[in-house]
Amino acid sequence: MPLDATRRRAAILLGLVGLVAAVEWIAAARAYRSLLAPADWDAAAAALAALPPDEPVVLADDWLGPVARRHLPALQRSLGRPDLHGAPRFHVLALGEPLTPDLRADLDELVPEPLGVDDLGPLALHHFAAPSGHVLWDILDPPALLTPDGAGACRKVQRAWVCKQGRATVRHAEIAYRPRRCLAVDMNDGAAFELRGRVELGARLRGHLGFSDFNGRLRNDAPAVLELELDGVPRARWLISDSQGWAAFELATTPGPAELTVRVTTLLAGTFTPGGYDPDTRRVPCLDLRALTEPA
């Protein structure tokens, strides 16, 4: 083929590539252009301010989360929630469908009852009731007594416990690609972290355990052991692996005060690398646990 014809063909192909790129750029700009004006955010803020402060408000559209939380501080109090149990009423701010797959997973067999919708322009505020009971006690507001691992008492520092074989911290963590606020138990291999205290029980203890972070989960799939005792009597024991994601568990209880012991044992805390097992690059189990009343 003559050189000039080759150059013409290359120029045509390059022009087509540029045209496709321009079309894609215009389509993306139209798809992701701003949907919400300042007045829309103001309307949403006023609607959220009118809600009871103890009722969760969640955002259905995760991709809108960073911008929405900047405009609507009320959304921040539900960031990292364990699930929607213990919230007899909750509210969902949505651009479209309110009950997304993530929200249905947080309901976990609860059947919500629609209570109405407030039209806020592009956004809508959906109101729901769910027969889930109330929260009486939460491990993230910890018991007074602590016996960690048989190696001596832990030292409490703000919202963390510093122990001879590790530490436990109340924080937000990425678990199964979602933020959760939980008790991160970062202990040495085979060490157990134990919380013990007198708590007010309801009809059930409900909690979750999952593993943080993503890279650590790729290189270690060893489970953790979770044990619950009431008044010194072993009541439940679970072996939970990261393949279960944010794994839920429940234990039926008799309402009233009881001595509760929660024990988490980390079997392998480190990760596996091409050079072998590295005990210092951690993969951390994270726990939440609450005492819930009988649903009304």
Disulfide bonds with the S-S distance in Angstrom:
Cys154-Cys163 2.02
Cys182-Cys286 2.07
